[in-house]
Amino acid sequence: MKWNWGTKLVIGMVCFMSFIIVLAIKMFNSSPDALVDNDYYEKGLNYDKEYLLKEQVKKDQAKPVIELSPEGIILTFKDSAEGKINMVRTADKRMDKIIQIHTDELHRAAIPLTGIAKGHWKLIINWKSAGKFYLDEQEVMVE
């Protein structure tokens, strides 16, 4: 069977349009990007506040020590502290958790591993200790 150039042109256009339609359908059905924040504008406005809180950690040498144990994630602070931890799962935003913390007499706070999936987590720790506010970010690998 011989095809003339007009038939080949139509077949090429149909293939190209099919390719574009498949890409468009795939784009609309894909999950939202976990690396893009919906509230990036507000975070940009609060950047200076976060920077000062992180610098306060350096100034007071108050960075919490994180240990992984079979019971959970143990955070040891310089002084008694209370606050919250945002546990961010970089692979899946739906797994993020916010946990309230209060230290014991040894200045430790424990996060049980129940309900926490294995893998890479980013801990954003906001706490108040000795009348000062702090912010620290650390990464852990839960196994």
N, CA, C and O of each residue as an XYZ file, in Angstrom:
572
protein
N       0.849     -1.163      0.000
C       0.000      0.000      0.000
C       0.902      1.236      0.000
O       1.816      1.342      0.818
N       0.648      2.147     -0.899
C       1.417      3.386     -0.983
C       0.597      4.527     -0.408
O      -0.584      4.701     -0.708
N       1.277      5.298      0.434
C       0.623      6.464      1.007
C       1.270      7.706      0.421
O       2.483      7.768      0.220
N       0.439      8.677      0.158
C       1.006      9.947     -0.325
C       1.393     10.811      0.873
O       1.124     10.452      2.019
N       2.013     11.927      0.604
C       2.524     12.773      1.694
C       1.403     13.353      2.546
O       1.629     13.611      3.728
N       0.216     13.568      2.013
C      -0.918     14.091      2.792
C      -1.372     13.098      3.848
O      -1.683     13.500      4.969
N      -1.418     11.825      3.522
C      -1.812     10.797      4.478
C      -0.770     10.691      5.598
O      -1.127     10.561      6.769
N       0.480     10.745      5.246
C       1.548     10.682      6.249
C       1.502     11.888      7.184
O       1.760     11.774      8.382
N       1.170     13.036      6.616
C       1.057     14.248      7.427
C      -0.095     14.134      8.425
O       0.067     14.518      9.584
N      -1.221     13.632      8.020
C      -2.382     13.465      8.905
C      -2.059     12.446      9.996
O      -2.392     12.663     11.161
N      -1.416     11.339      9.632
C      -1.051     10.328     10.628
C      -0.070     10.925     11.647
O      -0.208     10.676     12.845
N       0.902     11.695     11.198
C       1.852     12.348     12.101
C       1.163     13.323     13.047
O       1.491     13.374     14.232
N       0.208     14.098     12.532
C      -0.520     15.059     13.383
C      -1.374     14.331     14.416
O      -1.442     14.757     15.569
N      -2.025     13.243     14.020
C      -2.850     12.469     14.958
C      -1.968     11.886     16.063
O      -2.349     11.912     17.233
N      -0.804     11.363     15.708
C       0.114     10.823     16.725
C       0.572     11.925     17.685
O       0.598     11.709     18.897
N       0.924     13.078     17.172
C       1.376     14.182     18.016
C       0.252     14.665     18.935
O       0.485     14.901     20.120
N      -0.959     14.815     18.401
C      -2.085     15.267     19.233
C      -2.415     14.227     20.300
O      -2.764     14.592     21.423
N      -2.310     12.942     19.971
C      -2.542     11.887     20.963
C      -1.509     11.973     22.085
O      -1.848     11.797     23.255
N      -0.269     12.238     21.737
C       0.801     12.388     22.716
C       0.504     13.548     23.664
O       0.655     13.406     24.877
N       0.090     14.678     23.130
C      -0.222     15.852     23.958
C      -1.418     15.571     24.867
O      -1.405     15.972     26.031
N      -2.436     14.901     24.369
C      -3.618     14.589     25.185
C      -3.245     13.648     26.322
O      -3.698     13.838     27.450
N      -2.423     12.633     26.043
C      -1.988     11.709     27.092
C      -1.192     12.452     28.161
O      -1.389     12.195     29.349
N      -0.300     13.364     27.779
C       0.453     14.146     28.763
C      -0.457     15.027     29.612
O      -0.250     15.149     30.820
N      -1.464     15.642     28.991
C      -2.390     16.497     29.738
C      -3.194     15.674     30.750
O      -3.373     16.105     31.889
N      -3.675     14.507     30.349
C      -4.431     13.650     31.271
C      -3.543     13.201     32.422
O      -3.972     13.195     33.576
N      -2.307     12.824     32.113
C      -1.372     12.391     33.158
C      -1.073     13.528     34.138
O      -0.958     13.290     35.341
N      -0.946     14.753     33.640
C      -0.662     15.896     34.496
C      -1.827     16.164     35.457
O      -1.605     16.417     36.641
N      -3.057     16.108     34.957
C      -4.210     16.393     35.812
C      -4.456     15.284     36.824
O      -5.014     15.552     37.888
N      -4.063     14.061     36.537
C      -4.285     12.949     37.454
C      -3.138     12.731     38.422
O      -3.255     11.893     39.316
N      -2.037     13.449     38.280
C      -0.900     13.258     39.179
C      -1.178     13.914     40.526
O      -1.981     14.841     40.626
N      -0.497     13.416     41.566
C      -0.669     13.984     42.905
C       0.027     15.337     42.976
O       0.975     15.585     42.232
N      -0.434     16.215     43.865
C       0.208     17.533     43.986
C       1.639     17.396     44.481
O       1.979     16.452     45.194
N       2.452     18.333     44.100
C       3.869     18.300     44.439
C       4.057     18.576     45.926
O       3.599     19.602     46.429
N       4.716     17.681     46.620
C       4.922     17.830     48.056
C       5.985     18.875     48.376
O       6.083     19.315     49.521
N       6.773     19.278     47.401
C       7.848     20.227     47.661
C       7.392     21.682     47.563
O       8.148     22.590     47.908
N       6.176     21.909     47.099
C       5.661     23.264     46.942
C       4.671     23.536     48.066
O       3.719     22.780     48.257
N       4.894     24.606     48.802
C       3.993     24.984     49.890
C       2.856     25.827     49.353
O       3.049     26.674     48.482
N       1.662     25.583     49.887
C       0.508     26.399     49.499
C       0.580     27.790     50.114
O       0.027     28.744     49.565
N       1.250     27.908     51.238
C       1.324     29.196     51.934
C       2.740     29.781     51.867
O       3.265     30.278     52.863
N       3.338     29.714     50.698
C       4.724     30.193     50.555
C       4.833     31.697     50.804
O       5.871     32.157     51.281
N       3.803     32.469     50.499
C       3.859     33.918     50.691
C       3.938     34.255     52.181
O       4.743     35.092     52.590
N       3.096     33.597     52.993
C       3.114     33.847     54.436
C       4.449     33.405     55.038
O       4.980     34.064     55.932
N       4.983     32.294     54.548
C       6.275     31.831     55.055
C       7.379     32.821     54.703
O       8.316     33.009     55.479
N       7.275     33.445     53.557
C       8.255     34.448     53.169
C       8.209     35.657     54.093
O       9.247     36.228     54.430
N       7.010     36.044     54.500
C       6.867     37.178     55.414
C       7.409     36.851     56.804
O       7.907     37.737     57.499
N       7.317     35.589     57.212
C       7.767     35.186     58.544
C       9.226     34.737     58.576
O       9.706     34.280     59.613
N       9.925     34.859     57.472
C      11.301     34.363     57.400
C      12.202     35.040     58.435
O      13.016     34.371     59.071
N      12.069     36.354     58.613
C      12.921     37.075     59.568
C      12.706     36.574     60.993
O      13.664     36.426     61.751
N      11.452     36.313     61.358
C      11.164     35.805     62.707
C      11.809     34.437     62.907
O      12.423     34.179     63.942
N      11.670     33.567     61.916
C      12.263     32.234     62.015
C      13.781     32.318     62.085
O      14.411     31.582     62.845
N      14.362     33.200     61.307
C      15.821     33.359     61.315
C      16.309     33.787     62.703
O      17.305     33.258     63.197
N      15.622     34.730     63.329
C      16.023     35.188     64.663
C      15.898     34.074     65.699
O      16.741     33.955     66.589
N      14.840     33.249     65.584
C      14.678     32.137     66.525
C      15.781     31.094     66.340
O      16.263     30.521     67.317
N      16.182     30.849     65.094
C      17.274     29.905     64.828
C      18.608     30.458     65.336
O      19.436     29.712     65.859
N      18.809     31.754     65.181
C      20.036     32.380     65.690
C      20.081     32.356     67.216
O      21.159     32.266     67.803
N      18.916     32.434     67.863
C      18.854     32.359     69.325
C      19.345     30.989     69.798
O      20.002     30.887     70.834
N      19.026     29.937     69.038
C      19.505     28.592     69.370
C      21.029     28.565     69.342
O      21.657     28.009     70.244
N      21.624     29.161     68.316
C      23.084     29.191     68.209
C      23.705     30.015     69.328
O      24.705     29.620     69.927
N      23.096     31.165     69.600
C      23.636     32.080     70.609
C      23.640     31.434     71.997
O      24.613     31.560     72.741
N      22.551     30.742     72.341
C      22.435     30.124     73.664
C      22.957     28.690     73.694
O      22.919     28.040     74.738
N      23.439     28.196     72.566
C      23.889     26.809     72.448
C      22.827     25.856     72.998
O      23.108     24.992     73.829
N      21.608     26.037     72.512
C      20.457     25.304     73.031
C      19.927     24.253     72.060
O      18.785     23.812     72.194
N      20.725     23.852     71.099
C      20.271     22.866     70.109
C      19.951     21.546     70.809
O      20.802     20.994     71.508
N      18.725     21.033     70.624
C      18.376     19.766     71.271
C      19.112     18.587     70.628
O      19.377     18.581     69.426
N      19.430     17.605     71.447
C      20.092     16.395     70.971
C      19.005     15.360     70.683
O      18.133     15.119     71.518
N      19.062     14.752     69.500
C      18.059     13.773     69.100
C      18.688     12.395     69.087
O      19.742     12.183     68.488
N      18.023     11.455     69.759
C      18.473     10.064     69.785
C      17.313      9.188     69.336
O      16.159      9.446     69.679
N      17.624      8.156     68.571
C      16.615      7.180     68.175
C      16.779      5.937     69.035
O      17.882      5.410     69.178
N      15.680      5.477     69.604
C      15.698      4.271     70.418
C      14.500      3.416     70.006
O      13.635      3.888     69.269
N      14.438      2.184     70.463
C      13.279      1.351     70.120
C      11.950      1.923     70.636
O      10.896      1.663     70.056
N      12.002      2.686     71.704
C      10.785      3.285     72.254
C      10.304      4.467     71.427
O       9.104      4.733     71.358
N      11.240      5.181     70.798
C      10.848      6.345     70.023
C      12.002      7.300     69.793
O      13.174      6.935     69.880
N      11.633      8.521     69.500
C      12.611      9.582     69.280
C      12.739     10.358     70.583
O      11.751     10.880     71.100
N      13.945     10.433     71.109
C      14.199     11.122     72.383
C      14.897     12.441     72.093
O      15.949     12.467     71.454
N      14.307     13.538     72.567
C      14.910     14.861     72.428
C      15.376     15.316     73.802
O      14.609     15.305     74.764
N      16.630     15.714     73.884
C      17.184     16.212     75.143
C      17.503     17.694     74.971
O      18.262     18.080     74.083
N      16.912     18.516     75.835
C      17.077     19.964     75.765
C      18.049     20.433     76.841
O      18.345     19.702     77.786
N      18.534     21.642     76.689
C      19.469     22.247     77.648
C      18.764     22.516     78.983
O      19.318     22.243     80.048
N      17.551     23.046     78.920
C      16.723     23.325     80.100
C      15.342     22.734     79.867
O      15.060     22.192     78.798
N      14.486     22.842     80.874
C      13.114     22.361     80.681
C      12.458     23.177     79.571
O      12.695     24.378     79.436
N      11.638     22.505     78.788
C      11.068     23.156     77.612
C       9.665     22.641     77.356
O       9.291     21.545     77.775
N       8.904     23.461     76.658
C       7.592     23.033     76.164
C       7.373     23.696     74.813
O       7.815     24.819     74.568
N       6.684     22.975     73.951
C       6.457     23.500     72.617
C       5.825     22.464     71.716
O       5.038     21.628     72.159
N       6.181     22.532     70.437
C       5.619     21.584     69.478
C       6.676     21.193     68.460
O       7.641     21.916     68.212
N       6.456     20.030     67.887
C       7.332     19.511     66.837
C       6.482     19.245     65.613
O       5.478     18.535     65.687
N       6.881     19.811     64.492
C       6.265     19.478     63.214
C       7.110     18.385     62.596
O       8.274     18.605     62.261
N       6.531     17.217     62.446
C       7.236     16.118     61.788
C       6.807     16.133     60.336
O       5.651     15.854     60.017
N       7.748     16.461     59.451
C       7.455     16.623     58.029
C       8.024     15.434     57.278
O       9.215     15.138     57.374
N       7.173     14.763     56.539
C       7.606     13.645     55.693
C       7.789     14.194     54.290
O       6.814     14.544     53.625
N       9.022     14.271     53.842
C       9.301     14.881     52.548
C       8.713     14.084     51.396
O       8.431     14.646     50.338
N       8.524     12.780     51.586
C       8.008     11.944     50.508
C       6.490     12.047     50.364
O       5.963     11.845     49.270
N       5.775     12.360     51.455
C       4.312     12.383     51.403
C       3.785     13.373     52.431
O       3.847     13.120     53.634
N       3.277     14.480     51.962
C       2.814     15.559     52.840
C       1.649     15.124     53.736
O       1.450     15.688     54.812
N       0.886     14.130     53.298
C      -0.268     13.673     54.084
C       0.154     12.979     55.378
O      -0.672     12.805     56.274
N       1.415     12.580     55.495
C       1.895     11.885     56.693
C       2.440     12.845     57.754
O       2.842     12.403     58.830
N       2.459     14.149     57.469
C       2.980     15.130     58.419
C       2.200     15.081     59.729
O       0.998     14.816     59.745
N       2.909     15.341     60.824
C       2.295     15.318     62.159
C       2.766     16.523     62.967
O       3.873     17.025     62.774
N       1.913     16.970     63.865
C       2.277     18.009     64.831
C       2.114     17.393     66.215
O       1.047     16.883     66.558
N       3.190     17.446     67.011
C       3.202     16.807     68.326
C       3.577     17.847     69.377
O       4.579     18.548     69.235
N       2.778     17.943     70.423
C       3.081     18.824     71.555
C       4.086     18.140     72.466
O       3.990     16.936     72.702
N       5.047     18.896     72.979
C       6.058     18.311     73.858
C       6.164     19.086     75.164
O       5.978     20.302     75.207
N       6.470     18.346     76.230
C       6.804     18.886     77.548
C       7.933     18.012     78.072
O       7.838     16.785     78.039
N       8.985     18.631     78.549
C      10.121     17.844     79.024
C       9.886     17.337     80.439
O       9.100     17.902     81.200
N      10.586     16.255     80.774
C      10.534     15.715     82.127
C      11.628     16.372     82.981
O      12.220     17.373     82.577
N      11.887     15.807     84.150
C      12.893     16.401     85.050
C      14.311     16.297     84.504
O      15.200     17.017     84.961
N      14.539     15.414     83.535
C      15.860     15.298     82.905
C      15.954     16.129     81.629
O      16.905     15.982     80.861
N      14.985     16.990     81.402
C      14.910     17.859     80.223
C      14.790     17.048     78.936
O      15.341     17.429     77.903
N      14.073     15.937     79.004
C      13.898     15.071     77.840
C      12.423     14.987     77.455
O      11.531     15.054     78.300
N      12.201     14.841     76.165
C      10.856     14.622     75.637
C      10.924     13.429     74.692
O      11.860     13.299     73.903
N       9.925     12.565     74.781
C       9.926     11.352     73.962
C       8.750     11.383     72.986
O       7.632     11.762     73.336
N       9.039     10.974     71.760
C       8.001     10.837     70.738
C       7.901      9.348     70.423
O       8.838      8.777     69.867
N       6.783      8.707     70.768
C       6.663      7.279     70.462
C       6.606      7.039     68.954
O       6.112      7.879     68.203
N       7.112      5.894     68.522
C       7.171      5.577     67.100
C       5.876      4.963     66.565
O       5.790      4.642     65.380
N       4.876      4.799     67.420
C       3.608      4.240     66.942
C       2.955      5.232     65.983
O       2.786      6.407     66.307
N       2.599      4.754     64.826
C       1.964      5.606     63.820
C       2.932      6.417     62.987
O       2.510      7.213     62.148
N       4.222      6.231     63.203
C       5.232      6.957     62.431
C       5.893      5.972     61.470
O       6.497      4.986     61.892
N       5.772      6.247     60.191
C       6.313      5.350     59.170
C       7.831      5.418     59.143
O       8.429      6.437     59.487
N       8.436      4.324     58.733
C       9.880      4.293     58.580
C      10.275      5.166     57.404
O       9.547      5.278     56.417
N      11.441      5.782     57.528
C      11.932      6.609     56.442
C      12.505      7.922     56.933
O      12.789      8.090     58.119
N      12.667      8.841     56.014
C      13.303     10.132     56.267
C      12.262     11.138     56.773
O      11.221     11.321     56.143
N      12.540     11.783     57.901
C      11.660     12.794     58.487
C      12.466     14.054     58.776
O      13.650     13.995     59.111
N      11.799     15.185     58.639
C      12.379     16.470     59.030
C      11.623     16.931     60.272
O      10.395     17.020     60.255
N      12.347     17.223     61.342
C      11.744     17.695     62.590
C      11.932     19.202     62.692
O      13.061     19.693     62.707
N      10.836     19.926     62.760
C      10.878     21.375     62.979
C      10.412     21.591     64.411
O       9.232     21.428     64.723
N      11.341     21.956     65.270
C      11.090     22.024     66.708
C      10.934     23.486     67.122
O      11.863     24.279     66.972
N       9.761     23.841     67.642
C       9.490     25.167     68.206
C       9.317     24.969     69.705
O       8.476     24.174     70.126
N      10.097     25.677     70.521
C       9.935     25.510     71.951
C      10.266     26.791     72.700
O      10.912     27.707     72.191
N       9.785     26.801     73.939
C      10.060     27.910     74.848
C      10.789     27.323     76.044
O      10.376     26.317     76.619
N      11.886     27.980     76.401
C      12.683     27.522     77.526
C      13.293     28.732     78.208
O      13.891     29.588     77.555
N      13.142     28.800     79.513
C      13.698     29.898     80.320
C      13.259     31.260     79.789
O      14.050     32.203     79.774
N      12.016     31.367     79.357
C      11.468     32.638     78.890
C      11.865     33.039     77.482
O      11.508     34.127     77.030
N      12.596     32.184     76.779
C      13.020     32.489     75.411
C      12.400     31.487     74.445
O      12.131     30.336     74.790
N      12.185     31.964     73.232
C      11.623     31.107     72.186
C      12.726     30.676     71.231
O      13.644     31.437     70.928
N      12.613     29.424     70.761
C      13.623     28.843     69.893
C      12.960     28.114     68.722
O      11.791     27.733     68.778
N      13.744     27.935     67.672
C      13.325     27.158     66.508
C      14.543     26.424     65.969
O      15.595     27.024     65.746
N      14.390     25.117     65.760
C      15.480     24.317     65.222
C      14.906     23.294     64.245
O      13.786     22.814     64.418
N      15.684     22.970     63.223
C      15.283     21.977     62.241
C      16.370     20.916     62.179
O      17.554     21.221     62.038
N      15.941     19.659     62.288
C      16.878     18.537     62.181
C      16.204     17.430     61.379
O      14.978     17.352     61.299
N      17.032     16.584     60.793
C      16.514     15.474     60.017
C      16.882     14.161     60.694
O      17.981     14.013     61.229
N      15.946     13.202     60.665
C      16.187     11.891     61.242
C      15.732     10.812     60.258
O      14.896     11.048     59.385
N      16.304      9.635     60.427
C      15.912      8.487     59.632
C      15.327      7.447     60.592
O      16.054      6.850     61.386
N      14.027      7.238     60.515
C      13.350      6.267     61.370
C      13.464      4.906     60.693
O      13.094      4.745     59.530
N      13.977      3.938     61.432
C      14.177      2.598     60.858
C      13.343      1.563     61.568
O      13.389      0.385     61.214
